[in-house]
Amino acid sequence: MSLLYVILLIFLNIFNVQYSCSNAANINATGIQYKYFDKNYNLMDEMNLKIADNSSLLVFVHGFRSSTHSGMIVNFGKSLARLTDFNVVLVDWSNWTQKMDYTDIVLQLPTVAPYLVSWLNGLKDRGVVNSFDDVTLIGHSLGAQLIGYVGHRLNGTVKRIIALDPAQPNFKASQKNERVDIKSGQFVVVLHTSTSFLGLREPVGHVDFYFNGGQIQPSCSLDTVCGHIVVLDYFIASLKNPNTFTAFQCDTLLDCENQTINEHKPTVAMNMNIPTSTRGLYSVKTEKKDLKVFLCFRTSSTTGRKNSNQNLGSKIVRISKMS
């Protein structure tokens, strides 16, 4: 068994979401669900989908081991709905992401992407959105790679693609049509927070932001899984205050990793609405963070003792460290 596969198995056991411990490899992955928030920020099923007039569409796609049943994903989506003027839709592709084999999910992206492509085309055909100029796609981890592939299938016509620490394992440069890059949309923004293993190291967007060097996040110590998740917290913080993160341009990727900036070039505020003319590599240094990190644990429903045969639950651990 390869070292990479062993590490991925460990990753499955500590990642952030609730899921069934049944034999996920036998799941019949037949489709994708689309959920949205009503005016009271309740999460509704697709059959009740309503798009407010004169509002653009923001679609969020979760990552590996996740779903719209995860408290973290629901809270993230609710924040998007509260803090923006977009109609927010959460894409649930947990019929795939809850499989135990990460490699198999990566291989199935060409199967998954057409579902999302067809749905988006349907919205445009029915006049729910006038064009893909009214659409922003946001994805986290494996979801970031999926929206990148979807963007390719839509010929790069989506207005804005935002990739939150796109997954690195099994995504090579030779697979550019099946992952996020500058051809995925009209404007592609990438946030890097865990490039030491889980997140993609190389710059692939029109603009790439490397937080605290991109490899290790101060609030997470050496925990790469925490670093992979904390990008969601950073993004919501930028919505609450668009000027929270000042980004300084770097001349090279190595400079960004070393947090060596070019003081002669103008800074930008890292947020969802950065000008589409922005290009290049940027370094972002965070201040002290107070984070909510979802960790999985196994407990017996009768004794409360750890039991590997029980379903996974989740709890919130709050951590706070100096940057």
Buried (B, 14 or more C-beta within 10 A) or exposed (E): EEEEEEBBEEBBEEBBBBBEEEEBEEBEBEEBBBBBBEEEEEBBEEEEBEBEEEBBBBBBBBBBBBBBBBBBBBBBBBBBBEBBEBBBBBBBBBBBBBBBBBEEBBEBBEEBBEBBBEBBBEBBEEEBBEEBEBBBBBBBBBBBBBBBBBBBBBEBBBBBBBBBBBBBBBBEEEBBEBBBBBBBBBBBBBBBBBBBBBBBBEBBBBBBBBBBBBBBBBBBEEBBBBBBBBBBBBBBBBBEEBEBBEBBBBEEBEBBBEBBBBEEEEEBBBBBEBEEEBBBBBBBBBEEBEBBBBBBEBBEEEEEEEEEEBEBEBEEEEBEEEE
